[in-house]
Amino acid sequence: AAGPLAALLAGTASAAWPDRPVRLVVPWAPGGNVDIVNRIVAAAMSDDLKQSVIVENRPGANGAVGMESVSRAAPDGYTLVVAVAETHALNPVLRQSLPYDPLKGFVSIGIVDRFPFSLVISNKLQASDVKSFVAYAKEQPGKLNFSSWGRGSLSHVAFELLKQSTGMEMVHVPFNGAAPAIGALVGGSVQGFVAPVSLARPYGADGRVKVLAVTSEKRLDVLPGVPTFTELGYPVVVVGWHVIAAPAGTPAEV
């Protein structure tokens, strides 16, 4: 009897999670902050779990497309998702209906990070600080554009807060991701963008954009020369976050 029992136990052990690749759904387009950060997370998870963690980008509807797909996935630990402020804080407030339940449809696994944003403007503008940028925009109400990675996104809401605080009138041009949004800024078709600092820094370092202010409560060690909006007199404090989650019903041990 010992032989069959040993074989049964060995089979059970080999079937322990994960015994095949895990899918991590990023509900945004490639190249943006969510995608970049969580590809780093996926690589570390792969090393730790000794199993491939494959990033799958499912953008659309301010993150709702990716969230819906995961909410309908089997709750077995092989499909995970990156939840963000848009999917779990903004969408429930800004949209009349959602194809997923942000509270009942998922279980949280862990917080990846919290991150600030920065105001970046086109290097084609003469403005060199927030005050001169605001003054320039007020001289041309409705003639300047700002980008975001989607209607109702944290980037969009942050810029609307800036507009409200300063009295600027600018036209919103949404894109399907942060990468094309900042690309439009570099190309000159838009003049402003509230971008994650991790995305804005390399563009600012080589002069492709101007980084004017950050949305954190205090200045950042990585951008010590860039002021906060608060110290400039504008009540614009915005922080994003990433959380790894799984479909509701995923076993606690997994």
Secondary structure, DSSP 8 states (H G I E B T S, - for coil): -HHHHHHHHHHHHHTSS-SS-EEEEESS-TTSHHHHHHHHHHHHHHHHHTS-EEEEE---GGGHHHHHHHHTS-SSSSEEEEEEHIIIIIHHHH-S--SS-TTTSEEEEEEEEEEEEEEEEETTSS--SHHHHHHHHHHSTTT-EEEESSTT-HHHHHHHHHHHHHT---EEEE-SSHHHHHHHHHHTS-SEEEEEHHHHHHHHHTTSEEEEEE-SSS-BTTBTTS-BTTTTT-----EEEEEEEEETT--TT-
